[in-house]
């Protein structure tokens, strides 16, 4: 396989690598824990039991906060009929809490 890798060494010891394949990209971000860091990979407090989706949503919610988005705008995402069916299976109170 022909590897096409872009590697960026960023401030604060952050390394970003993008692996370009014929039909998709892989992305790897390597870094040490930063103060106040939280997200899909956990909060780096050493307690794996609070790194699940529910706990993360309780701490930071589902959206990137104002002023934290690194893009110029948000993109609207349309749900497929299968995704919509899965969403409709979710109890209304749980869905409302998740959508915040």
C-alpha positions, -999 to +999 in steps of 0.1 A: +000+000+000+012+034-009+012+055+023+003+092+022+007+106+056+006+142+068+022+147+102+019+180+121+038+187+154+017+214+171+021+234+203+017+219+238+030+185+226+001+178+202+008+156+172-017+153+144-014+126+117-037+123+087-034+090+067-048+094+032-061+063+015-078+058-019-113+061-005-111+075+030-089+093+056-077+081+090-068+106+117-047+103+148-043+129+175-017+123+202-014+146+232-010+148+269-039+157+291-046+194+293-063+212+322-101+211+318-099+187+289-130+167+282-147+150+252-154+118+234-122+101+247-129+110+283-118+136+308-084+121+318-093+120+355-082+084+358-118+071+363-129+051+332-164+047+347-172+083+340-160+084+304-191+071+287-214+091+264-240+098+291-214+112+315-198+133+288-232+147+277-239+157+313-206+175+316-202+193+283-233+186+261-236+176+225-225+207+208-193+227+205-197+259+225-198+294+211-163+306+205-149+271+205-158+261+169-127+262+147-148+264+115-167+295+102-201+279+105-221+248+116-233+223+090-268+210+091-269+172+092-298+154+076-308+121+092-313+090+070-346+072+073-328+044+093-313+070+117-346+087+121-363+054+129-336+047+156-342+082+170-379+076+172-373+045+192-357+066+220-381+075+248-392+111+245-378+122+279-344+107+272-342+122+237-352+156+250-325+154+277-299+144+252-308+172+227-306+196+256 
